[in-house]
Amino acid sequence: MNLIVGATGLVGGEICRRLAAQQKPVRALVRPTGDASRIDELRAAGAELATGDLRDPASIQAACTGAAAVLSTASSVLSRQPGDTIDGVDRLGQLHLIEAAKSAGVKHFVYVSFSPISEDFALQRAKRDVEQALMASGMTYTILRPTFFMEIWLSPALGFDAAARRARIYGTGENPISWISFPNVAEFAVRSLETAAARNASFTLGGPEAVAPLEVVRIFEELGGAPFTVEYVMEAVLRVGMTSARRALDEAFAALSLGYAHGDAIDMRAALEAMPVRLVGVREYAKWLLSESG
């Protein structure tokens, strides 16, 4: 049995679908207040549903019972609900999950974290604490640290609106980023379960090439045949937002935006040698997104 924690999220849901398509047993942890449509999709894919919450250790212990592997993508950053906090979900919740998995006899724990950023902020501290606890747990572990998701950072939610031909750029837009597509992260997670080189290993993940944000805009302009209006959020503004943030979630967004501004080029040779995944690049994603947006 493979327990997926964060199953209603982008990466977690894709992991469930890929494992189910391979006829692998899947148990999806869902919250009572979770997105009903996504829960229905998991059920339709053939996943066994377990109701629980990272803030409820008893429910996590029950969900881990009988599981051979746990794959956790859960975070409070995108799918937060009332009462969610970075400390409660991303740190304590994940630490409780590691303890529950260990006591239940789980053999392999796959944890989706994120690529290191030079800033010091609560979300990153939580992720690194969980990584250290997992490495010390005695379970076989795989830690995946993807960089910026195209589907999130190149989306209207963060100011990149291909349909409206508008782009928000954090920083100067000149520093390359190895943008990654979330299905690729899900594929690495699935493959890590049966890859010897992924046992007790950590991989920082990116796409096939590092592309500066302004070059991303040029690719969209070329493929769409129309210019974009570009808005800049400069680094000084982001840093003020980070230092003045009253909530850890606001601090996290400002810090991640600073990471974007600084760039994040990833050398994928080791990860691809271990798990030869076909990576989706910015141009391929842009073609798909422009076709979807008409």
N, C-alpha and C positions, 0 to 999 in steps of 0.2 A: 504494500500500500504506500502511495506517495501522497503526503499531506501538503497541500498548497495553502500557505498563509498569505493573504493579500489577493485572494482569488478573484475578487471583483474589480481589481485594478487592471491597468493596461498589460503589464508584463505577466502578472499572476494569471489573468484570464487566458492569455495566449499560451502559457505553460500548460494549463489545464487542457486546452484544446489539443495541443500537440501530443501530450501524453495519452489522452483518450483516443486520438487518431491512431496511435501505435498499439492500441488495445492494452495499455498499461492501466492498472487500477489507480484511480484518482479520488482523493477525498479533498473537497474544497471547503475551507473554513470561511463561513459567511456570518455576518452580524445580523441580528434580528432587524436592525434598521438599515440594512444594506440595500443597494439599488435593486429593485425588484426585477427589472428587465435583465440585468446582468446575472442575477441569480437564476432566472429562467433559462438564460443561455447556457449556464454551467450545467443545469439539470438536463437540458436537451442534448448537450455534448456527451452525457453519460457519466458525469461526475457524481459521486456520493457527496451529499451535503452534510456538513457538521456545523452546528450553530455554536458560535463562541466569540470571544473578544479578547484581544491581547491584554486588556485591563482586568480580565477575570481569570486568574490563574487556574481555578478549578475547571473551567470550560476548556482551557488550553491543555490541561493534563488529560482530560477525556478525549480530546481530538487527537492527541498523540498516541493513544493506546492502539497498539497493533500496527503502527506505521513503521516501515523500514527506512523511509527517507522523508525529510522535511525540506521544503523549498519555500523560503520566506522572502517576499517582496514587499511586505506591508510597511507603510509609512503614513504618518499623519499629514504630510505636506500637501498632497493632492486630494485625497479622499477623506479629508477630515470631517468628523461629525461632532455634535455637541459633546463637550467633555474631553475631546482629544487634545493632547499636548505632545510636544516633542519628547519631553521627559517621560511622560506616561506611556506613550506608544513606542517611539523610536528607540528609547533606551530601556526603561524598566520592562515594557511589554516584551521586547525581543529577548532581554535577559531571562525573563520568566519562561519564555518559549524554549530557550536553550536548556534550562534546567529541566523542564517538563519532558523535552525530547530525550535528554540523557537518562532520566529516571524511567522512561518508557522503553528504553532499549533501542532507540533509533540508531541506525548504523551510519547514515550519511546525512549531513545538514548542508544545504546550499543556501547561501545568504547573498542577496542582491543589495549591495551598498552603493557608493558612488565614487567617482574618481577624485583623488585628493585635491583640495583647494588650499591655497596659501593662507587664507583668512582663518582666524580662530572664532568659531561660532558654535552654538549649542547643538545644532543638528549634526555637524561634523564630529564633535566630541562624542555624541551618542553613537554614531555609526562606528567610530574607531573603538569605543568601549565594547560594543557588541562583537566586533571582529576579534578583539583580544580575548574576550570570554569564550568565543567559539573555538579559537585555536587552542585554548587551555582546557577545553571540555573533555577531551579524550575521544570524542566522536570524529569520524572522518569528516572533513569539511572541505567545501569549495567556496571561496569568496569571489564574487564578481563585482567589479567596480566600473560600471559604465559611465562614460562622459555624457554630454548633453544630448538628450533625445530630440531628434528632428520633429517628431510629432507633437512635442510640447513647446520647444523654443522657437520653432518655425510655424507657429500657429497664431490665430487671432487672439487667443487668450493672453499671449505675451507680446502682442503688438505686431506680429508678422502676418498680414492678411493678404494672401495671394489674390483672392478674388477682387479685393478693393485696390490692389496694387499699392499697398502701404507696408513699410517695414520699419520697425523700431530696432535700433542698434544700440547695444550697451557697450559703452566705451567708444573707441575710434573705429572699430570694425575691421581693423587691419591685422589682428592676431589670429592665426589659423586654429580651428577647432576640428577635431575628428568626429563630427556629428554621427550619431548612431541611431538606428531604427529599432524600436522596441521589439519587433518580432525576432531580430537578430539576438537580442539579449535573452529572450525566452529560449531560443534555440541553443545558445551556449549553456543555459541552465539545464535543459533537458539532456544534452549530450554529456554534461559533466557527470551525470549519474552512472554512466557506463564507460567513462574514459579514465584509464589508469593514471594518465598525466595530470588529471584534475583532482586527484585524491590528495588532500592536505596541501592545497595550492591556492594561490590568489592570482587573479588576472584583472588587469585594468583594460577596459574594452572601449574601442572606438570603431568608426567606420573605415572604409577602404582608403580614405585620403583625408588630409587636413585641409580645410577650406575656410578662408577668412570670411566673416559675415558679409562684408561688402562684395566679395566674389560670389557669395550665395545669392545676393540681390541681383548681380549681373547675370547669373545663370537663369534666374526666374525671368528677368527682363528679356533675355535672348529667346527662351522657350515660349514665353507668352506674347512676345512681339509688342510689348508696351512698357514704358518706363514706370518705375516705382517712385513714390514719394517717400523719402527717408527721413526719419526722426532719430535724433541722437539723445541718449541719456548718458551724460559724461560720468567718468569715474568719480570725480569729486562729489557729484550728487549722490551716487550710489554709496559712497563711503559715509556721507552724512546720514543717509538713510539707515545704514547698518549700525552706526554708533548711537543713533538716537532712537532706535527701535525699542518699543515697550514690550513687544511680544516676540517670542522666539521664532515664530513663523515669519514675521516681518524681517527679523534679522537674517533668517535663512535665505529669504528671497533676495535681499540686498547682497548678501555674501556670494550666493550662487551667480548673481548678475555680475559681480566683480570677477568671479572666476571666468565667466564668459568673456568679459572685457580683456582679461589677461591672455586668453587663449588656452587651448588644451589639445596639443598634438600627441596622439597615442601611437606607439610602435606596436603593431598587432602581430608581429612575426611569431612570437612565442605562443600566443593564444591560438593562432591559426594553425600552427604546427601541431598543437595538441588536439584541436577541434576545428577541422577545416570547414567553417561555415561560409556560405556565400554572402558577402556583406553588401548591403544596399547603400549606394552612394547618394550624394546630394542631387545630382542630375536625375537619377532614376526616381528619387522621391519627388522632385519638382515636376517631372512629367506626369506622375500619378496625381499629384495634388492639383495641378492645373487642369487636368482632364476632369477631375471630380468637381472642381469649382466652375466648370464651363468656360 
